Structure formats: C-alpha cells, structure tokens
Amino acid sequence: MSWGTELWDQFDNLEKHTQWGIDILEKYIKFVKERTDIELSYAKQLRNLSKKYQPKKNSKEEEEYRYTACKAFLSTLNEMNDYAGQHEVISENMTSQITVDLMRYVQELKQERKSNFHDGRKAQQHIETCWKQLESSKRRFERDCKEADRAQQYFEKMDADINVTKADVEKARQQAQLRHQMAEDSKADYSSILQRFNQEQWEYYHTHIPNIFQKIQEMEERRIVRIGESMKTYAEVDRQVIPIIGKCLDGIVKAAESIDQKNDSQLVVEAYKSGFEPPGDIEFEDYTQPMKRTVSENSLSSSKEGKPELKFGGKSRGKLWPFIKKNKLSLKLGATPEDFSNLPPEQRRKKLQQKVDDLNKEIQKETDQRDAITRMKDVYLKNPQMGDPASLDHKLAEVTQNIDRLRLETQKFEAWLAEVEGRLPARSEQARRQSGMYDGQTHQTVTNCAQDRESSPDGSYTEEQSQESELKVLATDFDDEFDDEEPLPAIGTCKALYTFEGQNEGTISVVEGEMLSVIEEDKGDGWTRIRRNEDEEGYVPTSYVEVYLDKNAKGAKTYI
C-alpha cells in the first residue's frame, strides 16, 4: 500500500490531510500543556494547605504537637507536602519530555511538509508546461495542415483554369509545396513534443509523484508514531511517581497507626497535674462548741513528734478550692514571679526544669564561644602578624562574665527546683531574710496562713501562697528527719566536669576533675546525690558530672 500509486490523483486531499495531522498534534501539545498547568496549580494549593495548618513557631499551638494525634497530623501535613512535590515532578517531566519535544518536532514537521508539497507543485507545474507545449504544437500542426490543404486546392483550381497564366499556376504550385513543407515540419515538431510529453507524463505519474507522495506518507506515519510515543510517555510520567506517592500515603497510614491514646492521656496528666490532693471531708460544725475544722492527714499543720512534717511532693492539705472561686486580681496585675511560685507544684517543677535546661544550653553556647576566642588568641600569640591578642581580651572577659552570670542563674533555679522536688530542705530563716521572702512572721502566723490559704479552681495559687508554704517548715525539722537515716551505699563513681559551688543547703561543692562516689542517681530532676570521704554528701547538677554506675550495685540502672 503506497500513496504514490493509490492516491496519485489526490494531491489536494493529501495536502489537507497532512495539515489536519499537524493540527491534531498541536491540539495534543496544548492538552499536555494545560495538564502541566493543572498539576502545578494543584501542587501549589497542596503546599499552601500544608503550610496553612503547620504549627506556628513559639506559640501554644506548637506545644500541642507533643500529643501523638497532633504528631500524626503533622506527619500527614509533611507527607502532603511531599505528595505535592510529586505533582510538580509530573509537571516538569511532561513539559521537558512531551511539550518541548513535540513543539520542536512540529516545527520540523511543518518544514518537511512544506518542502514535499513544494516539490509536488513543481512537478505539477512542469507537466502542465509540457502539456501546454504539446497543445501548442498540435494546434500549429493542425493549422499548417489546413493551410496546406487550402494551398493544394487553390493550386489545383489554378492549374485547371485555362485562363490563368502559367506564371500564376507556378506561383500557386510553389505556395502549395511551401504549405506542405510547413505542415510536415509542424507534424515532426508535434510528434517530437508528444513523445517528450508522454515520457514526462510517465515519469510524473510513475516516478516523481510516487516518490513525493511516499515521502509525505512516511512523514505522516512518523507523526502518528510520535504522537503514540508521547501518549506512552504521558502515562509513564504518571507511573514513575506512583511508588513515591504510595510511600507518602504509607507514611500517613503509619502516622495514623502511631497514635497512642494512652500516651496522650498521660500527657494531659503531666500538663495539668497540680500536685495537690483532693479536699478531705468536712466535719459537722457544732455552733454550741468552738468551731473545729478538719484537715487532711498530710497537711502541713499535722505534726510528727510535735514538729511540722515536710512532704517532698509539694502536697497540701485538703481544701475547698474546687468549690470556692478565688480572686486572681493579684496575679493579673503583677508579672509572673521569677521562681514560678504562682504555679502548682508539679507545673512549677516543669517550668523550673525547662528554665534550667535553657540556661545550660546558653552556658554551653557561651563556653564554646569562649573556647573559640581562646584558640584565636593563642593563634595571635604564635603569629602576631595575624592580629593583636590584646584586642580579644575585652570580648573574652565579657563572655567569661556571661558564663559566670548564667551559672549563678542556673544554681538559683536548680536550688528552687530541688526545693520543689523535695531534694533539698527549704531555705533557712536567714536565707529567707536575705531573699526578701521572710517578713518576720511568727510560727503562729505561719500556721494560720496554712489554714487560710486557698487555691483557685484551676489549681493555681498566688505568690503569697507560695511564700507561705515556704515559711511553714523550718530547716531544723529537716535536720531531725535526716539524722535517723542510714548512709546510702555507693552505686558508682563520678568525675566532676566543671567546678560547682554549693551555696544552698543540701548541695555540695565540687572541683573540676574531682572523683566522688555516687549514692543516688538522677531521678529525672537534673540532680545527682554524691558523697566525699564518707562524711560529706549532697546534690550536684547532673550536667556537671560524668557518672560511672556499678552495674552490680543495687538500684543501679544499665544505660545502653
């Protein structure tokens, strides 16, 4: 099957058909281009959607993502962001592998089509010119033949007429011979042109046109194959991202399966636990007798061998605070106390621990900066041409001062944290006077404050309430309690990484590089209990020592 033999007379229709084929190809290019625009728009909308629901930094919303359900949602947002990226990949690949390639091919196709049909028209014009020559020679031959016949008839007529002179007859004869010669020449010319035309016509219909139409057919078939390959590429581009999209969806499923309702419930407890105990029963008050009031067994007003009892968990006696509304104007008008004493014990512990961690990070940052400046100074000392070592003294002194300030801050917050954890005794009377938190109240006034203090329904209490709780127990009470305890066995050793000056009761000072015995490991509060020479013991920040636990010691944990 060949267009050159089957469609030899359909030049105009083939021209229309090939133009239609190019139009189809351009239509497909437009379709793919619009698809890429849709993919880009969809990816952009997905990214905007994911960004819209991302938690804002340093906001309460960011804290909510501690819960497994919120973490799963955050994972879903991240997976959707990756999912959007795959649609961008689809758009990029379709543009580079289909749209750009086909647009270049269309230009080449138009040029090739133009060239082929130009050759076809040129062949047509040539055969038409040959045909016109043939017609012209034919008409001339016909005319010369008629002229020769008329000249012959005239000669015969003149020759038969006796009245005509011999000269006229001779003239007519010569004219007839001339016309016959002209007719013979026209006949020969016509015959020659006819043979040449037939040859040209045969070559036109059997050689030129078939070759041109064959090229047009091959061009058209290449176009059809090309559009088919583009459609396959169109599908393959989509197919290539299916595994990655599947992984994104698997990630969403995995995130959903990681949701732990029990863990979230525990986080709620940790977030809102106040550390108080529920209020005790209210006794009947007989107005015929002096008013009595029942308190919880573990209230600070209860006694142990005639002395106030300290509860390390920060627990308070039973109260009516869930049912009594407390005026919080004092909290709203003033700033949050530095020691977070306005918070319930458990929440206060968390805030103090977070503050200690932040200060330790700042100390580490300043320490790294100090080390860098020291190294640079050493380089300047060895190579004076690189810089003046004295120029770094001011900066080094400033950084060292910052480190000292931060360490003092850390010690202060660690002492407060130790009080909340029950690791250290409450500050002594003298310490309270120095800090401005002791106003000279008598022990009777402290007891009355313990009875009158009430918490708000949400478990918070004011700074005055925190101060009152500090004043309820004297340092001597703790000394009596610890006197009865037997010395704890050592469970390992530790090496002091930094010098620590224990300025608060219950702490112990250590020197950098000193080796000591560990008698109680860190319980998660940031403090480790150590001993020196069997007679000195106390607490030091865990971050200040490197602990080596004895695996065989009782109570020691194994760290992997």
C-alpha positions as CSV (number, residue, x, y, z in Angstrom):
1,M,0.0,0.0,0.0
2,S,1.5,3.3,-1.2
3,W,0.0,6.7,-1.5
4,G,2.1,7.2,-4.7
5,T,0.2,4.5,-6.5
6,E,-3.1,4.5,-4.7
7,L,-3.6,8.3,-4.4
8,W,-1.7,9.5,-7.4
9,D,-4.5,12.0,-8.3
10,Q,-5.3,13.2,-4.6
11,F,-2.6,15.8,-4.3
12,D,-5.0,18.4,-2.8
13,N,-6.7,16.0,-0.4
14,L,-3.3,14.8,0.9
15,E,-2.3,18.4,1.4
16,K,-5.5,18.9,3.5
17,H,-5.0,15.7,5.4
18,T,-1.4,16.4,6.4
19,Q,-2.4,19.8,7.6
20,W,-5.1,18.2,9.7
21,G,-2.5,15.8,11.2
22,I,-0.3,18.8,12.3
23,D,-3.4,20.4,13.8
24,I,-4.1,17.3,15.8
25,L,-0.5,17.2,17.1
26,E,-0.7,20.8,18.2
27,K,-4.0,20.1,19.9
28,Y,-2.4,17.3,21.9
29,I,0.5,19.6,22.8
30,K,-2.0,22.1,24.1
31,F,-3.7,19.4,26.1
32,V,-0.5,18.3,27.8
33,K,0.5,21.9,28.5
34,E,-2.8,22.5,30.2
35,R,-2.4,19.3,32.2
36,T,1.0,20.6,33.4
37,D,-0.5,23.9,34.5
38,I,-3.2,22.0,36.4
39,E,-0.5,19.8,38.1
40,L,1.5,22.9,39.1
41,S,-1.7,24.7,40.4
42,Y,-2.7,21.5,42.4
43,A,0.8,21.2,43.9
44,K,0.8,24.9,44.9
45,Q,-2.6,24.5,46.5
46,L,-1.5,21.4,48.4
47,R,1.7,23.2,49.6
48,N,-0.3,26.2,50.7
49,L,-2.8,23.9,52.5
50,S,0.0,22.1,54.3
51,K,1.7,25.4,55.2
52,K,-1.6,26.8,56.5
53,Y,-2.0,24.1,59.1
54,Q,1.6,23.9,60.2
55,P,2.1,24.9,63.8
56,K,3.4,28.4,64.3
57,K,6.8,28.7,66.0
58,N,7.0,29.8,69.6
59,S,3.2,29.5,70.0
60,K,0.9,27.5,72.2
61,E,-0.1,25.6,69.1
62,E,3.5,24.2,68.8
63,E,3.2,22.8,72.3
64,E,0.1,20.9,71.3
65,Y,2.1,18.8,68.9
66,R,3.5,16.8,71.8
67,Y,0.4,14.6,71.6
68,T,0.6,11.6,69.3
69,A,-2.6,12.6,67.4
70,C,-1.1,16.0,66.7
71,K,2.2,14.5,65.7
72,A,0.3,12.2,63.3
73,F,-1.4,15.2,61.8
74,L,1.9,17.0,61.4
75,S,3.3,13.9,59.7
76,T,0.3,14.0,57.4
77,L,1.0,17.6,56.5
78,N,4.6,16.8,55.8
79,E,3.6,13.8,53.6
80,M,1.1,16.0,51.8
81,N,4.0,18.4,51.1
82,D,6.0,15.6,49.6
83,Y,2.9,14.5,47.7
84,A,2.6,18.0,46.2
85,G,6.2,17.7,45.2
86,Q,5.4,14.6,43.1
87,H,2.8,16.6,41.2
88,E,5.4,19.2,40.5
89,V,7.7,16.4,39.2
90,I,4.8,15.3,36.9
91,S,4.5,18.8,35.5
92,E,8.3,19.2,35.0
93,N,8.7,15.8,33.2
94,M,5.7,16.3,31.0
95,T,7.0,19.7,30.0
96,S,10.5,18.5,29.2
97,Q,9.7,15.1,27.8
98,I,6.5,15.9,25.8
99,T,5.6,19.5,25.4
100,V,9.1,20.9,24.5
101,D,10.0,17.9,22.4
102,L,6.7,17.9,20.4
103,M,6.8,21.6,19.8
104,R,10.3,21.3,18.3
105,Y,9.1,18.3,16.2
106,V,6.0,20.2,14.9
107,Q,8.3,22.9,13.6
108,E,10.4,20.3,11.8
109,L,7.3,18.6,10.5
110,K,5.9,21.8,9.1
111,Q,9.2,22.5,7.3
112,E,9.3,18.9,5.9
113,R,5.7,19.1,4.7
114,K,6.3,22.4,3.0
115,S,9.3,21.0,1.2
116,N,7.5,17.9,0.0
117,F,4.5,19.7,-1.3
118,H,6.7,22.3,-2.9
119,D,8.3,19.5,-4.9
120,G,4.9,18.2,-5.8
121,R,3.7,21.5,-7.1
122,K,6.9,22.0,-9.0
123,A,6.4,18.6,-10.7
124,Q,2.8,19.6,-11.5
125,Q,3.9,22.9,-13.0
126,H,6.4,21.1,-15.1
127,I,3.9,18.6,-16.5
128,E,1.4,21.4,-17.1
129,T,4.1,23.3,-19.1
130,C,4.8,20.2,-21.2
131,W,1.1,19.8,-21.8
132,K,0.8,23.4,-23.0
133,Q,3.7,22.9,-25.3
134,L,2.1,19.8,-26.7
135,E,-1.2,21.6,-27.2
136,S,0.6,24.5,-28.9
137,S,2.5,22.2,-31.3
138,K,-0.7,20.3,-32.0
139,R,-2.7,23.4,-32.9
140,R,0.2,24.7,-35.1
141,F,0.3,21.3,-36.9
142,E,-3.4,21.4,-37.4
143,R,-3.3,24.9,-38.7
144,D,-0.4,24.1,-41.1
145,C,-2.2,21.1,-42.4
146,K,-5.4,23.1,-43.1
147,E,-3.2,25.8,-44.8
148,A,-1.5,23.1,-46.9
149,D,-4.9,21.7,-48.0
150,R,-6.2,25.1,-49.0
151,A,-3.0,25.8,-50.9
152,Q,-3.2,22.5,-52.7
153,Q,-6.9,23.1,-53.6
154,Y,-6.0,26.6,-54.9
155,F,-3.1,25.2,-57.0
156,E,-5.4,22.5,-58.5
157,K,-8.0,25.1,-59.2
158,M,-5.5,27.4,-60.9
159,D,-4.0,24.5,-62.8
160,A,-7.4,23.5,-64.2
161,D,-8.3,27.1,-65.3
162,I,-7.2,27.7,-68.9
163,N,-7.5,31.4,-68.5
164,V,-4.8,31.6,-65.9
165,T,-1.3,32.3,-66.9
166,K,1.4,29.8,-66.5
167,A,3.2,32.1,-64.0
168,D,0.2,32.2,-61.7
169,V,0.0,28.4,-61.8
170,E,3.6,28.1,-61.0
171,K,3.2,30.5,-58.1
172,A,0.3,28.6,-56.7
173,R,2.2,25.3,-57.0
174,Q,5.2,26.7,-55.1
175,Q,2.8,28.1,-52.5
176,A,1.2,24.7,-52.1
177,Q,4.6,23.0,-51.8
178,L,5.6,25.5,-49.1
179,R,2.5,24.9,-47.1
180,H,3.0,21.1,-47.4
181,Q,6.6,21.5,-46.1
182,M,5.4,23.6,-43.2
183,A,2.8,21.1,-42.4
184,E,5.4,18.3,-42.4
185,D,7.7,20.4,-40.1
186,S,4.8,21.0,-37.7
187,K,4.0,17.3,-37.8
188,A,7.5,16.4,-36.9
189,D,7.6,19.0,-34.2
190,Y,4.3,17.9,-32.8
191,S,5.4,14.2,-32.9
192,S,8.6,15.1,-31.1
193,I,6.9,17.2,-28.4
194,L,4.2,14.4,-28.0
195,Q,6.8,11.8,-27.4
196,R,8.6,14.0,-24.9
197,F,5.4,14.8,-23.1
198,N,4.4,11.2,-22.9
199,Q,7.8,10.5,-21.4
200,E,7.5,13.3,-18.9
201,Q,4.0,12.3,-18.1
202,W,5.0,8.7,-17.4
203,E,7.8,9.9,-15.2
204,Y,5.5,12.3,-13.4
205,Y,2.9,9.6,-12.5
206,H,5.2,6.7,-12.0
207,T,8.3,8.3,-10.6
208,H,8.0,11.9,-9.3
209,I,4.6,11.8,-7.8
210,P,5.0,8.3,-6.1
211,N,8.4,9.5,-4.6
212,I,6.9,12.7,-3.3
213,F,3.8,11.0,-2.0
214,Q,5.9,8.3,-0.4
215,K,7.9,10.9,1.5
216,I,4.6,12.6,2.6
217,Q,3.3,9.1,3.7
218,E,6.4,8.4,5.7
219,M,6.2,11.9,7.2
220,E,2.6,11.3,8.2
221,E,3.4,7.9,9.7
222,R,6.2,9.3,11.7
223,R,3.8,11.9,13.1
224,I,1.4,9.2,14.1
225,V,4.1,7.1,15.7
226,R,5.4,10.2,17.5
227,I,2.1,11.1,19.0
228,G,1.7,7.5,20.1
229,E,5.1,7.6,21.8
230,S,4.1,10.8,23.5
231,M,1.0,9.2,24.9
232,K,3.1,6.4,26.3
233,T,5.4,8.9,27.9
234,Y,2.4,10.7,29.3
235,A,1.4,7.5,31.1
236,E,4.9,6.7,32.2
237,V,5.5,10.1,33.8
238,D,2.4,9.4,35.9
239,R,3.5,5.8,36.6
240,Q,7.0,6.8,37.8
241,V,5.7,8.8,40.7
242,I,3.1,6.2,41.8
243,P,5.7,4.4,44.1
244,I,6.7,7.6,45.8
245,I,3.1,8.7,46.2
246,G,2.4,5.3,47.6
247,K,5.2,5.9,50.2
248,C,3.6,9.2,51.1
249,L,0.3,7.5,51.7
250,D,2.0,4.7,53.6
251,G,3.6,7.4,55.7
252,I,0.2,8.9,56.5
253,V,-1.1,5.4,57.4
254,K,2.0,4.8,59.6
255,A,1.5,8.1,61.3
256,A,-2.2,7.3,62.0
257,E,-1.2,3.9,63.4
258,S,1.3,5.6,65.8
259,I,-1.4,7.4,67.6
260,D,-1.4,6.3,71.2
261,Q,-4.5,7.3,73.2
262,K,-2.9,6.2,76.5
263,N,0.2,8.3,75.9
264,D,-1.9,11.3,75.1
265,S,-3.9,10.8,78.2
266,Q,-0.7,10.7,80.2
267,L,0.5,13.9,78.6
268,V,-2.7,15.6,79.7
269,V,-2.0,14.5,83.3
270,E,1.6,15.8,83.1
271,A,0.4,19.1,81.6
272,Y,-2.3,19.9,84.1
273,K,-1.4,18.0,87.2
274,S,-1.3,20.4,90.1
275,G,0.3,18.1,92.7
276,F,-2.5,18.9,95.3
277,E,-4.6,16.2,96.9
278,P,-8.4,16.3,96.8
279,P,-10.1,18.1,99.8
280,G,-10.9,16.0,102.8
281,D,-14.3,15.5,104.4
282,I,-15.9,18.5,106.2
283,E,-16.9,17.7,109.7
284,F,-20.1,18.9,111.2
285,E,-19.6,22.2,112.9
286,D,-21.5,22.4,116.2
287,Y,-22.1,26.0,117.0
288,T,-22.7,25.1,120.6
289,Q,-18.9,24.5,120.8
290,P,-15.9,26.3,119.5
291,M,-15.6,25.9,115.7
292,K,-13.5,23.0,114.5
293,R,-12.0,22.4,111.2
294,T,-10.8,19.1,109.8
295,V,-7.7,19.0,107.7
296,S,-6.1,16.3,105.6
297,E,-3.7,13.9,107.3
298,N,-0.7,15.1,105.2
299,S,-1.5,18.8,105.8
300,L,1.5,20.9,106.9
301,S,-0.4,21.7,110.1
302,S,-0.3,18.0,111.2
303,S,2.6,17.0,113.4
304,K,5.3,14.4,113.6
305,E,6.6,14.0,117.2
306,G,5.4,17.6,117.8
307,K,7.2,19.0,114.8
308,P,5.9,20.2,111.4
309,E,6.2,17.5,108.7
310,L,7.6,18.2,105.3
311,K,6.1,16.4,102.3
312,F,8.6,16.3,99.4
313,G,5.9,16.0,96.7
314,G,4.7,19.5,97.4
315,K,1.3,18.1,98.6
316,S,-1.0,20.4,100.5
317,R,-3.8,19.6,102.9
318,G,-7.3,19.1,101.8
319,K,-9.1,22.3,100.7
320,L,-12.3,23.5,99.4
321,W,-10.6,25.2,96.4
322,P,-12.5,23.2,93.7
323,F,-15.7,24.7,95.0
324,I,-14.6,28.2,96.0
325,K,-13.8,30.9,93.5
326,K,-10.6,32.8,94.3
327,N,-10.0,36.4,93.2
328,K,-7.0,36.3,90.9
329,L,-6.5,40.0,90.6
330,S,-3.2,39.9,92.3
331,L,-1.8,37.6,89.5
332,K,-3.3,39.5,86.7
333,L,-1.9,42.9,87.9
334,G,1.6,41.6,88.5
335,A,4.2,39.8,86.4
336,T,5.0,36.1,86.8
337,P,7.4,35.5,89.7
338,E,10.9,34.5,88.8
339,D,10.6,31.2,90.7
340,F,7.2,30.4,89.2
341,S,5.8,30.3,92.7
342,N,2.4,31.2,91.4
343,L,2.1,27.8,89.8
344,P,1.0,24.5,91.4
345,P,4.0,22.3,92.5
346,E,4.0,19.9,89.5
347,Q,3.7,22.7,86.9
348,R,6.3,24.8,88.8
349,R,8.7,21.9,88.7
350,K,8.3,21.6,84.9
351,K,8.8,25.3,84.4
352,L,11.9,25.3,86.6
353,Q,13.4,22.3,84.9
354,Q,12.8,23.9,81.5
355,K,14.5,27.1,82.7
356,V,17.5,25.1,84.0
357,D,17.8,23.3,80.6
358,D,17.6,26.6,78.7
359,L,20.3,28.1,80.9
360,N,22.6,25.1,80.5
361,K,22.2,25.4,76.7
362,E,23.2,29.1,76.9
363,I,26.2,28.2,79.2
364,Q,27.3,25.6,76.6
365,K,27.0,28.2,73.8
366,E,28.9,30.8,75.7
367,T,31.5,28.2,76.7
368,D,32.0,27.2,73.0
369,Q,32.4,30.9,72.2
370,R,35.0,31.4,74.9
371,D,37.0,28.4,73.7
372,A,36.9,29.7,70.2
373,I,38.1,33.1,71.3
374,T,40.9,31.4,73.4
375,R,42.1,29.4,70.5
376,M,42.1,32.5,68.3
377,K,44.1,34.4,70.9
378,D,46.6,31.5,71.0
379,V,46.9,31.8,67.2
380,Y,47.5,35.5,67.5
381,L,50.2,35.0,70.2
382,K,52.0,32.5,68.0
383,N,51.5,34.6,64.8
384,P,51.4,38.3,65.8
385,Q,51.1,39.3,62.1
386,M,47.6,37.7,62.1
387,G,46.2,40.0,64.8
388,D,46.6,41.7,68.2
389,P,45.9,39.2,71.1
390,A,45.0,42.1,73.4
391,S,42.1,43.0,71.1
392,L,40.3,39.8,72.2
393,D,40.7,40.4,76.0
394,H,37.6,42.6,76.2
395,K,35.5,40.0,74.4
396,L,36.9,37.1,76.4
397,A,36.2,38.9,79.7
398,E,32.7,39.7,78.5
399,V,32.0,36.1,77.6
400,T,33.5,34.8,80.9
401,Q,31.3,37.3,82.8
402,N,28.3,36.0,80.9
403,I,29.2,32.4,81.8
404,D,29.5,33.3,85.5
405,R,26.2,35.1,85.4
406,L,24.5,32.2,83.7
407,R,26.0,29.7,86.2
408,L,24.7,31.8,89.1
409,E,21.3,31.9,87.5
410,T,21.4,28.1,86.9
411,Q,22.4,27.5,90.6
412,K,19.5,29.7,91.7
413,F,16.9,27.9,89.6
414,E,18.4,24.5,90.4
415,A,18.0,25.3,94.1
416,W,14.4,26.2,93.6
417,L,13.9,23.1,91.5
418,A,15.5,21.0,94.3
419,E,13.1,22.5,96.8
420,V,10.1,21.6,94.6
421,E,11.4,18.1,94.1
422,G,12.0,17.7,97.8
423,R,15.7,17.0,97.2
424,L,16.8,19.9,99.4
425,P,15.5,21.3,102.7
426,A,13.5,24.6,102.4
427,R,15.7,27.7,102.8
428,S,16.6,28.7,106.3
429,E,15.3,31.7,108.1
430,Q,18.4,33.6,107.3
431,A,18.2,32.8,103.6
432,R,14.6,33.9,103.6
433,R,15.5,37.2,105.1
434,Q,18.3,37.7,102.5
435,S,16.0,36.9,99.6
436,G,13.3,39.2,100.9
437,M,10.8,36.5,101.2
438,Y,10.7,36.3,105.0
439,D,8.9,39.2,106.7
440,G,9.4,38.2,110.3
441,Q,6.2,36.3,110.8
442,T,6.0,34.2,113.9
443,H,5.4,30.4,113.7
444,Q,1.8,31.0,114.8
445,T,1.2,33.4,111.9
446,V,2.6,30.7,109.5
447,T,0.2,28.1,110.9
448,N,-2.7,30.5,110.4
449,C,-1.6,31.1,106.8
450,A,-1.6,27.4,106.2
451,Q,-5.1,27.1,107.3
452,D,-6.4,30.2,105.4
453,R,-4.6,29.6,102.1
454,E,-7.0,28.6,99.3
455,S,-6.2,27.7,95.7
456,S,-8.2,28.7,92.7
457,P,-10.4,26.2,90.8
458,D,-7.7,25.7,88.1
459,G,-5.1,24.6,90.6
460,S,-3.0,27.8,90.6
461,Y,-2.1,29.9,93.6
462,T,-0.6,33.3,94.2
463,E,3.0,34.2,95.0
464,E,1.9,34.9,98.6
465,Q,0.6,31.4,98.9
466,S,3.9,30.0,97.7
467,Q,5.8,32.1,100.2
468,E,3.5,30.9,103.0
469,S,4.2,27.3,102.1
470,E,8.0,28.0,102.3
471,L,7.6,29.5,105.8
472,K,5.6,26.6,107.2
473,V,8.6,24.3,107.7
474,L,11.8,25.3,109.4
475,A,15.2,24.0,108.4
476,T,15.7,22.3,111.8
477,D,12.8,19.9,111.0
478,F,14.7,18.5,108.0
479,D,17.8,18.0,110.1
480,D,15.9,15.9,112.6
481,E,14.4,13.7,109.8
482,F,17.7,13.1,108.0
483,D,19.5,12.3,111.3
484,D,17.6,9.0,111.6
485,E,18.5,7.9,108.0
486,E,21.3,5.3,107.5
487,P,24.1,6.2,105.0
488,L,23.2,5.1,101.5
489,P,25.6,2.6,99.8
490,A,27.6,3.8,96.8
491,I,26.2,2.7,93.4
492,G,29.1,4.1,91.3
493,T,31.6,6.9,90.9
494,C,31.6,10.2,89.0
495,K,34.0,12.8,87.8
496,A,33.4,16.5,88.1
497,L,33.4,18.1,84.6
498,Y,33.0,21.6,86.0
499,T,33.5,23.4,89.3
500,F,30.3,23.7,91.3
501,E,29.9,25.9,94.4
502,G,27.1,24.5,96.5
503,Q,25.7,27.7,98.1
504,N,22.4,26.2,99.1
505,E,21.7,23.7,101.9
506,G,21.8,20.1,100.7
507,T,24.2,20.9,97.8
508,I,27.9,20.0,97.9
509,S,30.8,21.9,96.3
510,V,33.0,20.1,93.8
511,V,36.2,20.9,91.9
512,E,36.7,20.2,88.2
513,G,38.3,16.8,87.8
514,E,37.5,15.6,91.3
515,M,36.4,11.9,91.7
516,L,33.5,11.2,94.1
517,S,31.1,8.4,95.0
518,V,27.5,8.3,93.6
519,I,24.9,7.3,96.2
520,E,21.7,8.2,94.3
521,E,21.4,8.7,90.6
522,D,19.4,11.4,88.7
523,K,15.7,10.7,89.0
524,G,14.9,13.0,86.1
525,D,15.1,16.2,88.1
526,G,18.6,17.2,87.0
527,W,20.3,16.4,90.3
528,T,22.7,13.6,91.4
529,R,23.5,12.8,95.0
530,I,27.2,12.2,95.7
531,R,29.5,11.6,98.7
532,R,33.0,12.6,99.6
533,N,35.2,10.9,102.3
534,E,32.2,9.1,103.8
535,D,31.2,12.2,105.8
536,E,30.3,14.8,103.2
537,E,27.4,14.3,100.8
538,G,24.9,16.4,98.9
539,Y,23.5,17.1,95.5
540,V,25.2,18.4,92.4
541,P,23.7,19.2,88.9
542,T,23.9,16.0,86.8
543,S,25.2,18.1,83.9
544,Y,28.3,19.0,86.0
545,V,29.4,15.3,86.5
546,E,30.2,12.3,84.3
547,V,28.6,9.3,86.1
548,Y,30.1,5.7,86.0
549,L,27.5,3.4,87.6
550,D,28.4,0.0,89.0
551,K,26.1,-2.5,87.2
552,N,26.2,-4.9,90.1
553,A,25.2,-2.3,92.7
554,K,21.7,-2.4,94.0
555,G,19.4,0.1,92.4
556,A,21.9,0.9,89.5
557,K,20.4,1.1,86.0
558,T,22.0,-0.1,82.8
559,Y,22.4,2.5,80.1
560,I,22.7,1.5,76.5
